[in-house]
Amino acid sequence: QAQLVESGGGLVQAGGSLRLSCAASGRDFSGYLMGWYRQAPGKQRELVADITSGASTRYADSVKGRFTISRDNAENTLYLQMKNLKPEDTAVYYCNARHTFVGIYWGQGTQVTVSS
Protein backbone atom coordinates (compact mmCIF):
# COMPACT_ATOMS: atom_id res chain seq x y z
CA GLN A 1 0.00 0.00 0.00
CA ALA A 2 1.43 3.35 -1.05
CA GLN A 3 2.13 5.73 1.81
CA LEU A 4 3.68 9.15 2.36
CA VAL A 5 4.99 10.03 5.81
CA GLU A 6 6.19 13.54 6.64
CA SER A 7 8.63 14.44 9.39
CA GLY A 8 10.76 17.37 10.49
CA GLY A 9 8.13 19.86 11.57
CA GLY A 10 8.29 21.72 14.84
CA LEU A 11 8.46 25.07 16.59
CA VAL A 12 11.07 27.57 15.43
CA GLN A 13 11.68 31.27 15.91
CA ALA A 14 11.29 33.70 13.05
CA GLY A 15 14.43 33.70 10.93
CA GLY A 16 15.15 30.07 11.74
CA SER A 17 15.29 27.01 9.52
CA LEU A 18 13.65 23.62 9.28
CA ARG A 19 14.01 20.70 6.91
CA LEU A 20 10.95 18.62 6.15
CA SER A 21 11.19 15.09 4.83
CA CYS A 22 8.59 12.90 3.15
CA ALA A 23 9.31 9.19 3.08
CA ALA A 24 7.41 7.43 0.32
CA SER A 25 6.80 3.71 0.38
CA GLY A 26 4.72 1.04 -1.28
CA ARG A 27 5.57 1.94 -4.85
CA ASP A 28 8.21 3.64 -6.97
CA PHE A 29 7.46 7.37 -6.92
CA SER A 30 10.31 8.38 -9.21
CA GLY A 31 7.92 9.07 -12.08
CA TYR A 32 5.52 11.15 -9.99
CA LEU A 33 5.18 14.88 -9.66
CA MET A 34 5.80 15.47 -5.97
CA GLY A 35 5.13 18.54 -3.93
CA TRP A 36 4.61 20.25 -0.62
CA TYR A 37 1.35 21.95 0.27
CA ARG A 38 0.39 23.78 3.43
CA GLN A 39 -2.78 24.73 5.20
CA ALA A 40 -3.00 27.43 7.84
CA PRO A 41 -5.98 27.64 10.23
CA GLY A 42 -9.00 29.05 8.45
CA LYS A 43 -7.30 29.03 5.07
CA GLN A 44 -7.36 26.81 2.02
CA ARG A 45 -4.60 24.36 1.32
CA GLU A 46 -2.04 25.94 -1.00
CA LEU A 47 0.88 24.76 -3.07
CA VAL A 48 4.27 25.60 -1.56
CA ALA A 49 6.53 23.93 -4.12
CA ASP A 50 6.62 20.98 -6.44
CA ILE A 51 9.21 19.04 -8.39
CA THR A 52 8.86 16.90 -11.49
CA SER A 53 10.46 13.53 -12.08
CA GLY A 54 13.08 15.43 -14.08
CA ALA A 55 13.78 17.75 -11.13
CA SER A 56 12.14 20.86 -12.54
CA THR A 57 10.85 22.96 -9.68
CA ARG A 58 8.10 25.48 -9.06
CA TYR A 59 7.57 27.67 -6.00
CA ALA A 60 4.86 29.83 -4.57
CA ASP A 61 5.87 33.49 -4.75
CA SER A 62 5.71 33.73 -0.96
CA VAL A 63 8.53 31.21 -0.48
CA LYS A 64 10.80 31.89 -3.44
CA GLY A 65 14.37 32.43 -2.35
CA ARG A 66 13.71 30.95 1.11
CA PHE A 67 12.53 27.37 0.46
CA THR A 68 14.19 24.66 -1.62
CA ILE A 69 12.46 21.48 -2.72
CA SER A 70 14.46 18.41 -3.67
CA ARG A 71 13.99 14.70 -4.12
CA ASP A 72 16.07 11.56 -3.80
CA ASN A 73 14.52 8.99 -6.11
CA ALA A 74 16.87 6.25 -4.95
CA GLU A 75 15.60 6.75 -1.39
CA ASN A 76 12.01 7.55 -2.45
CA THR A 77 12.22 10.69 -0.33
CA LEU A 78 11.10 14.28 -0.84
CA TYR A 79 12.60 17.23 1.05
CA LEU A 80 11.75 20.83 1.76
CA GLN A 81 14.53 23.01 3.15
CA MET A 82 13.00 26.10 4.72
CA LYS A 83 15.14 29.11 5.68
CA ASN A 84 14.36 32.57 7.03
CA LEU A 85 11.03 31.32 8.30
CA LYS A 86 8.31 33.84 9.01
CA PRO A 87 5.25 33.63 11.29
CA GLU A 88 3.06 33.52 8.19
CA ASP A 89 4.72 30.21 7.26
CA THR A 90 2.94 28.61 10.21
CA ALA A 91 0.77 25.79 8.87
CA VAL A 92 0.38 22.06 8.54
CA TYR A 93 2.63 20.95 5.70
CA TYR A 94 1.54 18.06 3.53
CA CYS A 95 3.49 15.90 1.12
CA ASN A 96 1.78 15.10 -2.18
CA ALA A 97 2.52 12.74 -5.03
CA ARG A 98 0.54 12.67 -8.24
CA HIS A 99 0.64 10.72 -11.46
CA THR A 100 -1.64 11.33 -14.41
CA PHE A 101 -2.53 7.67 -14.88
CA VAL A 102 -2.30 6.44 -11.28
CA GLY A 103 -3.74 9.05 -8.98
CA ILE A 104 -2.89 11.28 -6.06
CA TYR A 105 -1.45 10.46 -2.65
CA TRP A 106 -1.29 12.65 0.45
CA GLY A 107 0.66 12.37 3.67
CA GLN A 108 -0.87 12.97 7.07
CA GLY A 109 0.86 16.34 7.53
CA THR A 110 3.44 17.82 9.87
CA GLN A 111 2.96 21.00 11.90
CA VAL A 112 5.31 23.92 11.41
CA THR A 113 4.98 26.78 13.88
CA VAL A 114 7.05 29.94 13.55
CA SER A 115 7.06 32.27 16.54
CA SER A 116 7.68 35.99 16.21
Secondary structure, DSSP 4 states (H G I P E B T S, - for coil): --EEEEE--EEEETT--EEEEEEEESS--TTSEEEEEEE-TTS--EEEEEE-TT--EEE-TTTTTTEEEEEETTTTEEEEEE-S--GGG-EEEEEEEEETTTEEEE---EEEEEE-
